[in-house]
Amino acid sequence: MEVKSKTNSGQFSEEPEFISESSITTSRTKVDLNNLIKKVKDEEKRSKRQNFVISAAALSAIAVFGIILTL
């Protein structure tokens, strides 16, 4: 498995670090489906809100451009 490491400046280094599969430990934890469903719904709400804001900004820009053209 190839993993690129982040440097202190926040950029990825070009040197790949290799991690052996045996060094990765897996733990058996229970996943709460209610939490997962809530996260998905929250993400959908954020996505819808972001799409609405982008659409409103685009329509506003078109309206302003149209007003400027009519003057």
Biopython code that builds the backbone (N, CA, C, O; Angstrom):
import numpy as np
from Bio.PDB.StructureBuilder import StructureBuilder

atoms = [
    (1, "MET", "N", (0.852, -1.163, 0.000)),
    (1, "MET", "CA", (0.000, 0.000, 0.000)),
    (1, "MET", "C", (0.898, 1.225, 0.000)),
    (1, "MET", "O", (1.844, 1.302, 0.784)),
    (2, "GLU", "N", (0.612, 2.176, -0.866)),
    (2, "GLU", "CA", (1.419, 3.374, -0.972)),
    (2, "GLU", "C", (0.694, 4.520, -0.301)),
    (2, "GLU", "O", (-0.479, 4.771, -0.577)),
    (3, "VAL", "N", (1.396, 5.219, 0.583)),
    (3, "VAL", "CA", (0.809, 6.342, 1.295)),
    (3, "VAL", "C", (1.720, 7.534, 1.110)),
    (3, "VAL", "O", (2.921, 7.447, 1.364)),
    (4, "LYS", "N", (1.156, 8.653, 0.667)),
    (4, "LYS", "CA", (1.960, 9.870, 0.547)),
    (4, "LYS", "C", (1.849, 10.626, 1.857)),
    (4, "LYS", "O", (0.755, 10.812, 2.391)),
    (5, "SER", "N", (2.977, 11.055, 2.364)),
    (5, "SER", "CA", (2.974, 11.741, 3.638)),
    (5, "SER", "C", (2.922, 13.248, 3.432)),
    (5, "SER", "O", (3.424, 13.773, 2.438)),
    (6, "LYS", "N", (2.312, 13.927, 4.382)),
    (6, "LYS", "CA", (2.219, 15.376, 4.331)),
    (6, "LYS", "C", (3.448, 15.975, 4.989)),
    (6, "LYS", "O", (3.896, 15.496, 6.031)),
    (7, "THR", "N", (3.992, 17.019, 4.387)),
    (7, "THR", "CA", (5.110, 17.716, 4.998)),
    (7, "THR", "C", (4.567, 18.784, 5.921)),
    (7, "THR", "O", (3.355, 18.994, 5.980)),
    (8, "ASN", "N", (5.433, 19.452, 6.633)),
    (8, "ASN", "CA", (5.008, 20.489, 7.571)),
    (8, "ASN", "C", (4.323, 21.649, 6.866)),
    (8, "ASN", "O", (3.480, 22.315, 7.468)),
    (9, "SER", "N", (4.659, 21.909, 5.615)),
    (9, "SER", "CA", (4.063, 23.034, 4.902)),
    (9, "SER", "C", (2.682, 22.696, 4.373)),
    (9, "SER", "O", (2.041, 23.558, 3.771)),
    (10, "GLY", "N", (2.195, 21.478, 4.573)),
    (10, "GLY", "CA", (0.854, 21.110, 4.143)),
    (10, "GLY", "C", (0.808, 20.497, 2.763)),
    (10, "GLY", "O", (-0.271, 20.148, 2.286)),
    (11, "GLN", "N", (1.946, 20.356, 2.106)),
    (11, "GLN", "CA", (1.971, 19.761, 0.786)),
    (11, "GLN", "C", (2.439, 18.318, 0.903)),
    (11, "GLN", "O", (3.156, 17.950, 1.834)),
    (12, "PHE", "N", (2.017, 17.514, -0.058)),
    (12, "PHE", "CA", (2.409, 16.119, -0.043)),
    (12, "PHE", "C", (3.815, 15.972, -0.599)),
    (12, "PHE", "O", (4.178, 16.615, -1.584)),
    (13, "SER", "N", (4.593, 15.128, 0.037)),
    (13, "SER", "CA", (5.938, 14.881, -0.464)),
    (13, "SER", "C", (5.872, 13.878, -1.600)),
    (13, "SER", "O", (4.937, 13.081, -1.679)),
    (14, "GLU", "N", (6.831, 13.916, -2.450)),
    (14, "GLU", "CA", (6.860, 13.028, -3.601)),
    (14, "GLU", "C", (7.362, 11.632, -3.248)),
    (14, "GLU", "O", (7.191, 10.698, -4.031)),
    (15, "GLU", "N", (7.975, 11.483, -2.088)),
    (15, "GLU", "CA", (8.511, 10.199, -1.684)),
    (15, "GLU", "C", (7.420, 9.349, -1.054)),
    (15, "GLU", "O", (6.902, 9.706, 0.004)),
    (16, "PRO", "N", (7.061, 8.244, -1.669)),
    (16, "PRO", "CA", (6.012, 7.407, -1.064)),
    (16, "PRO", "C", (6.567, 6.609, 0.109)),
    (16, "PRO", "O", (7.704, 6.139, 0.079)),
    (17, "GLU", "N", (5.752, 6.470, 1.126)),
    (17, "GLU", "CA", (6.107, 5.619, 2.256)),
    (17, "GLU", "C", (5.305, 4.337, 2.120)),
    (17, "GLU", "O", (4.108, 4.381, 1.833)),
    (18, "PHE", "N", (5.934, 3.224, 2.318)),
    (18, "PHE", "CA", (5.257, 1.943, 2.172)),
    (18, "PHE", "C", (4.957, 1.364, 3.539)),
    (18, "PHE", "O", (5.823, 1.296, 4.411)),
    (19, "ILE", "N", (3.724, 0.954, 3.706)),
    (19, "ILE", "CA", (3.293, 0.358, 4.964)),
    (19, "ILE", "C", (2.902, -1.084, 4.669)),
    (19, "ILE", "O", (2.097, -1.345, 3.774)),
    (20, "SER", "N", (3.456, -1.990, 5.402)),
    (20, "SER", "CA", (3.111, -3.384, 5.163)),
    (20, "SER", "C", (1.718, -3.661, 5.699)),
    (20, "SER", "O", (1.280, -3.040, 6.667)),
    (21, "GLU", "N", (1.032, -4.589, 5.070)),
    (21, "GLU", "CA", (-0.328, -4.934, 5.467)),
    (21, "GLU", "C", (-0.361, -5.491, 6.887)),
    (21, "GLU", "O", (-1.360, -5.331, 7.588)),
    (22, "SER", "N", (0.714, -6.140, 7.318)),
    (22, "SER", "CA", (0.725, -6.728, 8.651)),
    (22, "SER", "C", (0.859, -5.677, 9.746)),
    (22, "SER", "O", (0.518, -5.940, 10.899)),
    (23, "SER", "N", (1.355, -4.480, 9.397)),
    (23, "SER", "CA", (1.517, -3.449, 10.418)),
    (23, "SER", "C", (0.218, -2.706, 10.698)),
    (23, "SER", "O", (0.123, -1.986, 11.691)),
    (24, "ILE", "N", (-0.777, -2.870, 9.841)),
    (24, "ILE", "CA", (-2.071, -2.224, 10.053)),
    (24, "ILE", "C", (-2.933, -3.170, 10.879)),
    (24, "ILE", "O", (-3.196, -4.306, 10.482)),
    (25, "THR", "N", (-3.362, -2.680, 12.026)),
    (25, "THR", "CA", (-4.210, -3.508, 12.882)),
    (25, "THR", "C", (-5.655, -3.115, 12.687)),
    (25, "THR", "O", (-5.972, -1.933, 12.550)),
    (26, "THR", "N", (-6.509, -4.077, 12.673)),
    (26, "THR", "CA", (-7.931, -3.805, 12.557)),
    (26, "THR", "C", (-8.591, -4.100, 13.880)),
    (26, "THR", "O", (-8.258, -5.078, 14.549)),
    (27, "SER", "N", (-9.514, -3.264, 14.251)),
    (27, "SER", "CA", (-10.237, -3.496, 15.498)),
    (27, "SER", "C", (-11.685, -3.785, 15.161)),
    (27, "SER", "O", (-12.228, -3.260, 14.189)),
    (28, "ARG", "N", (-12.289, -4.606, 15.954)),
    (28, "ARG", "CA", (-13.693, -4.964, 15.741)),
    (28, "ARG", "C", (-14.540, -4.091, 16.661)),
    (28, "ARG", "O", (-14.737, -4.393, 17.838)),
    (29, "THR", "N", (-15.028, -3.006, 16.083)),
    (29, "THR", "CA", (-15.902, -2.129, 16.850)),
    (29, "THR", "C", (-17.265, -2.125, 16.201)),
    (29, "THR", "O", (-17.396, -2.325, 14.993)),
    (30, "LYS", "N", (-18.273, -1.898, 17.007)),
    (30, "LYS", "CA", (-19.628, -1.855, 16.484)),
    (30, "LYS", "C", (-19.898, -0.476, 15.901)),
    (30, "LYS", "O", (-19.468, 0.540, 16.448)),
    (31, "VAL", "N", (-20.609, -0.457, 14.795)),
    (31, "VAL", "CA", (-20.963, 0.787, 14.144)),
    (31, "VAL", "C", (-22.440, 1.042, 14.403)),
    (31, "VAL", "O", (-23.280, 0.173, 14.171)),
    (32, "ASP", "N", (-22.746, 2.229, 14.879)),
    (32, "ASP", "CA", (-24.128, 2.592, 15.155)),
    (32, "ASP", "C", (-24.762, 3.093, 13.855)),
    (32, "ASP", "O", (-24.363, 4.129, 13.325)),
    (33, "LEU", "N", (-25.737, 2.364, 13.353)),
    (33, "LEU", "CA", (-26.373, 2.732, 12.091)),
    (33, "LEU", "C", (-27.111, 4.052, 12.196)),
    (33, "LEU", "O", (-27.197, 4.788, 11.213)),
    (34, "ASN", "N", (-27.641, 4.364, 13.356)),
    (34, "ASN", "CA", (-28.327, 5.641, 13.527)),
    (34, "ASN", "C", (-27.376, 6.811, 13.308)),
    (34, "ASN", "O", (-27.745, 7.814, 12.696)),
    (35, "ASN", "N", (-26.152, 6.679, 13.810)),
    (35, "ASN", "CA", (-25.152, 7.728, 13.600)),
    (35, "ASN", "C", (-24.797, 7.849, 12.126)),
    (35, "ASN", "O", (-24.650, 8.957, 11.611)),
    (36, "LEU", "N", (-24.658, 6.719, 11.444)),
    (36, "LEU", "CA", (-24.326, 6.757, 10.025)),
    (36, "LEU", "C", (-25.443, 7.412, 9.211)),
    (36, "LEU", "O", (-25.178, 8.215, 8.316)),
    (37, "ILE", "N", (-26.685, 7.066, 9.525)),
    (37, "ILE", "CA", (-27.822, 7.652, 8.809)),
    (37, "ILE", "C", (-27.882, 9.154, 9.069)),
    (37, "ILE", "O", (-28.158, 9.933, 8.157)),
    (38, "LYS", "N", (-27.626, 9.560, 10.308)),
    (38, "LYS", "CA", (-27.638, 10.981, 10.648)),
    (38, "LYS", "C", (-26.549, 11.722, 9.877)),
    (38, "LYS", "O", (-26.782, 12.821, 9.374)),
    (39, "LYS", "N", (-25.369, 11.129, 9.783)),
    (39, "LYS", "CA", (-24.273, 11.766, 9.043)),
    (39, "LYS", "C", (-24.624, 11.923, 7.572)),
    (39, "LYS", "O", (-24.333, 12.958, 6.972)),
    (40, "VAL", "N", (-25.247, 10.909, 6.986)),
    (40, "VAL", "CA", (-25.631, 10.977, 5.581)),
    (40, "VAL", "C", (-26.672, 12.066, 5.371)),
    (40, "VAL", "O", (-26.583, 12.826, 4.407)),
    (41, "LYS", "N", (-27.656, 12.153, 6.258)),
    (41, "LYS", "CA", (-28.690, 13.184, 6.144)),
    (41, "LYS", "C", (-28.097, 14.574, 6.314)),
    (41, "LYS", "O", (-28.471, 15.502, 5.597)),
    (42, "ASP", "N", (-27.178, 14.724, 7.255)),
    (42, "ASP", "CA", (-26.521, 16.020, 7.442)),
    (42, "ASP", "C", (-25.724, 16.417, 6.202)),
    (42, "ASP", "O", (-25.736, 17.578, 5.793)),
    (43, "GLU", "N", (-25.038, 15.451, 5.611)),
    (43, "GLU", "CA", (-24.261, 15.723, 4.401)),
    (43, "GLU", "C", (-25.187, 16.120, 3.251)),
    (43, "GLU", "O", (-24.855, 17.014, 2.472)),
    (44, "GLU", "N", (-26.338, 15.469, 3.138)),
    (44, "GLU", "CA", (-27.298, 15.820, 2.099)),
    (44, "GLU", "C", (-27.833, 17.238, 2.310)),
    (44, "GLU", "O", (-27.993, 17.993, 1.351)),
    (45, "LYS", "N", (-28.108, 17.594, 3.565)),
    (45, "LYS", "CA", (-28.582, 18.949, 3.861)),
    (45, "LYS", "C", (-27.539, 19.984, 3.480)),
    (45, "LYS", "O", (-27.863, 21.010, 2.882)),
    (46, "ARG", "N", (-26.272, 19.713, 3.829)),
    (46, "ARG", "CA", (-25.198, 20.641, 3.473)),
    (46, "ARG", "C", (-25.067, 20.775, 1.975)),
    (46, "ARG", "O", (-24.866, 21.872, 1.455)),
    (47, "SER", "N", (-25.183, 19.653, 1.276)),
    (47, "SER", "CA", (-25.061, 19.670, -0.173)),
    (47, "SER", "C", (-26.201, 20.465, -0.806)),
    (47, "SER", "O", (-25.967, 21.257, -1.719)),
    (48, "LYS", "N", (-27.429, 20.265, -0.334)),
    (48, "LYS", "CA", (-28.573, 21.006, -0.863)),
    (48, "LYS", "C", (-28.424, 22.500, -0.590)),
    (48, "LYS", "O", (-28.704, 23.327, -1.459)),
    (49, "ARG", "N", (-27.987, 22.838, 0.608)),
    (49, "ARG", "CA", (-27.802, 24.244, 0.965)),
    (49, "ARG", "C", (-26.728, 24.882, 0.090)),
    (49, "ARG", "O", (-26.888, 26.012, -0.370)),
    (50, "GLN", "N", (-25.643, 24.165, -0.138)),
    (50, "GLN", "CA", (-24.562, 24.685, -0.966)),
    (50, "GLN", "C", (-25.041, 24.873, -2.405)),
    (50, "GLN", "O", (-24.720, 25.877, -3.041)),
    (51, "ASN", "N", (-25.806, 23.912, -2.919)),
    (51, "ASN", "CA", (-26.340, 24.044, -4.275)),
    (51, "ASN", "C", (-27.286, 25.233, -4.370)),
    (51, "ASN", "O", (-27.284, 25.944, -5.375)),
    (52, "PHE", "N", (-28.100, 25.459, -3.329)),
    (52, "PHE", "CA", (-29.015, 26.595, -3.326)),
    (52, "PHE", "C", (-28.245, 27.913, -3.344)),
    (52, "PHE", "O", (-28.610, 28.831, -4.080)),
    (53, "VAL", "N", (-27.193, 28.017, -2.549)),
    (53, "VAL", "CA", (-26.401, 29.240, -2.488)),
    (53, "VAL", "C", (-25.725, 29.499, -3.832)),
    (53, "VAL", "O", (-25.701, 30.635, -4.306)),
    (54, "ILE", "N", (-25.182, 28.465, -4.440)),
    (54, "ILE", "CA", (-24.529, 28.626, -5.742)),
    (54, "ILE", "C", (-25.543, 29.050, -6.800)),
    (54, "ILE", "O", (-25.256, 29.917, -7.626)),
    (55, "SER", "N", (-26.724, 28.443, -6.776)),
    (55, "SER", "CA", (-27.771, 28.810, -7.737)),
    (55, "SER", "C", (-28.225, 30.248, -7.532)),
    (55, "SER", "O", (-28.410, 30.983, -8.502)),
    (56, "ALA", "N", (-28.404, 30.653, -6.294)),
    (56, "ALA", "CA", (-28.816, 32.027, -5.999)),
    (56, "ALA", "C", (-27.754, 33.026, -6.457)),
    (56, "ALA", "O", (-28.088, 34.083, -6.994)),
    (57, "ALA", "N", (-26.491, 32.702, -6.249)),
    (57, "ALA", "CA", (-25.410, 33.588, -6.681)),
    (57, "ALA", "C", (-25.375, 33.692, -8.202)),
    (57, "ALA", "O", (-25.161, 34.775, -8.747)),
    (58, "ALA", "N", (-25.585, 32.570, -8.888)),
    (58, "ALA", "CA", (-25.578, 32.590, -10.353)),
    (58, "ALA", "C", (-26.758, 33.407, -10.882)),
    (58, "ALA", "O", (-26.595, 34.203, -11.808)),
    (59, "LEU", "N", (-27.938, 33.216, -10.303)),
    (59, "LEU", "CA", (-29.105, 33.986, -10.745)),
    (59, "LEU", "C", (-28.929, 35.476, -10.451)),
    (59, "LEU", "O", (-29.333, 36.319, -11.251)),
    (60, "SER", "N", (-28.336, 35.794, -9.325)),
    (60, "SER", "CA", (-28.072, 37.196, -8.999)),
    (60, "SER", "C", (-27.099, 37.811, -9.997)),
    (60, "SER", "O", (-27.291, 38.947, -10.432)),
    (61, "ALA", "N", (-26.081, 37.086, -10.353)),
    (61, "ALA", "CA", (-25.107, 37.588, -11.321)),
    (61, "ALA", "C", (-25.761, 37.803, -12.678)),
    (61, "ALA", "O", (-25.488, 38.797, -13.351)),
    (62, "ILE", "N", (-26.621, 36.878, -13.080)),
    (62, "ILE", "CA", (-27.326, 37.028, -14.361)),
    (62, "ILE", "C", (-28.244, 38.243, -14.309)),
    (62, "ILE", "O", (-28.311, 39.015, -15.265)),
    (63, "ALA", "N", (-28.952, 38.412, -13.193)),
    (63, "ALA", "CA", (-29.858, 39.559, -13.050)),
    (63, "ALA", "C", (-29.091, 40.873, -13.109)),
    (63, "ALA", "O", (-29.504, 41.803, -13.802)),
    (64, "VAL", "N", (-27.988, 40.954, -12.391)),
    (64, "VAL", "CA", (-27.183, 42.180, -12.403)),
    (64, "VAL", "C", (-26.639, 42.436, -13.799)),
    (64, "VAL", "O", (-26.642, 43.579, -14.255)),
    (65, "PHE", "N", (-26.184, 41.427, -14.470)),
    (65, "PHE", "CA", (-25.661, 41.572, -15.831)),
    (65, "PHE", "C", (-26.785, 42.042, -16.764)),
    (65, "PHE", "O", (-26.561, 42.895, -17.624)),
    (66, "GLY", "N", (-27.971, 41.497, -16.599)),
    (66, "GLY", "CA", (-29.108, 41.935, -17.422)),
    (66, "GLY", "C", (-29.483, 43.377, -17.162)),
    (66, "GLY", "O", (-29.786, 44.118, -18.097)),
    (67, "ILE", "N", (-29.468, 43.788, -15.902)),
    (67, "ILE", "CA", (-29.772, 45.185, -15.572)),
    (67, "ILE", "C", (-28.745, 46.115, -16.176)),
    (67, "ILE", "O", (-29.092, 47.164, -16.718)),
    (68, "ILE", "N", (-27.483, 45.739, -16.086)),
    (68, "ILE", "CA", (-26.406, 46.565, -16.657)),
    (68, "ILE", "C", (-26.569, 46.684, -18.168)),
    (68, "ILE", "O", (-26.336, 47.755, -18.729)),
    (69, "LEU", "N", (-26.962, 45.609, -18.830)),
    (69, "LEU", "CA", (-27.138, 45.644, -20.285)),
    (69, "LEU", "C", (-28.307, 46.540, -20.711)),
    (69, "LEU", "O", (-28.274, 47.141, -21.785)),
    (70, "THR", "N", (-29.334, 46.625, -19.870)),
    (70, "THR", "CA", (-30.491, 47.443, -20.247)),
    (70, "THR", "C", (-30.259, 48.927, -20.006)),
    (70, "THR", "O", (-31.043, 49.742, -20.492)),
    (71, "LEU", "N", (-29.246, 49.303, -19.299)),
    (71, "LEU", "CA", (-28.986, 50.729, -19.033)),
    (71, "LEU", "C", (-28.313, 51.412, -20.175)),
    (71, "LEU", "O", (-28.031, 52.608, -20.101)),
]
sb = StructureBuilder()
sb.init_structure("model")
sb.init_model(0)
sb.init_chain("A")
sb.init_seg("    ")
for serial, (resi, resn, name, xyz) in enumerate(atoms, 1):
    if name == "N":
        sb.init_residue(resn, " ", resi, " ")
    sb.init_atom(name, np.array(xyz, "f"), 0.0, 1.0, " ", f" {name:<3s}", serial, name[0])
structure = sb.get_structure()
